[in-house]
Each structure stands twice: as C-alpha cells, then as structure tokens.
Amino acid sequence: MRELTYSDVGMTATGGPVPPGFHVLRVRAPLGPDTYDRAAEALFGWGMHRATPFMRVPAGTPHAAPGVRVPLRAGPLTMPCEVVWTVDERHRTGFAYGTLTGHPECGEESFVLERRPDRTTDLVIVAISRPSAWYTRALGPGGRLLQRAVAGRYAHSLRSAARTT
C-alpha cells in the first residue's frame, strides 16, 4: 500500500516552519469577479487538473475530500496523491494533497480559493516539496521552474473553467 512520503502532514495549512531541504512555492492568481462558486466546483471536482495540458485524472475519481487518493498522470509519469486536508469557510475554500510512494516529488500542495470583498476570487497555491526521484533531483533548480509553470497552468485552467462552467 502506498503511504504519504513526508511527516509534516498539513504543513501547507499551518504556515509553520518549512522542513529542511524543502522548497516553498507560493502563487496567487486572480480568477475574476463572480467566479467563486464555479471555481470551487471545478477545483473539488478535479476540473482544474483535467483542463491542464498533459494532466490526467481518472474518470470516477471522487470529489476532493480528506483521504481521497488520486493517481494523477502527466505524460508517462504517475503522481499518486492523497487529499490531506480541506477548508470550507464562507470566503475561503480548498484542499491540499500530499505525495504518496511513487510520486517524483515529496511534499504537499494546496489549492485555496479566496473571495475578496469586491466579489473577485483569487486562487492561492502553496507547494512545499523536494525532489524524490532521481530525474527530479537531476533537474535541480529547473524543477522548481517547472513547478511554477505548472502552477501557472493550473491557475489559467481554473480561471477558464470558472468563467465558462
């Protein structure tokens, strides 16, 4: 059975210290006005991931909730994850997943929607991770650039889904 590959479960929610050897990525992306509810549905239903080029989520994957496991795929890579926490407040909703054995990274990534007083919505992505596989370690700083690019694609995909759903 696959297990989480890190011990600080919930580290993207707490804002606490980053474990040694881990890197932090923070991205805040505006989604536009009056997009909060549609963005939340696309986020929890894996629509953001499915709309991102090269990312695949198996059909029938349950909505994101603690304990849900999702074998994300990007090209030939399998990136198994488990949802480790969710938040559902009036103006803030989202979740984080952690990496499972076999994922090329080790750590946690959160996707949180924040509704501002002016009715605009932001997507906030926080990833705390380190390379796990030899090929991600070989990328060095290029791996962090790739991670930032993927986060940008997630934001673009969710922005599109929230406006058209």
Buried (B, 14 or more C-beta within 10 A) or exposed (E): EBEBBBEBBEBBBEEEEBBEEBBEBEBEBEBBEEBBBBBBBBBBBBBBBBBBEEBBBEEEBEEBEEEBEBBBBBEEBBBBBBBBBBEEEEEEBBBBBBBBEBBBBBBBBBBBBBBEEEEBBBBBBBBBBBBBBEEBEEBEEEBBEEBBEBBBBBBBBBBBBBBEE
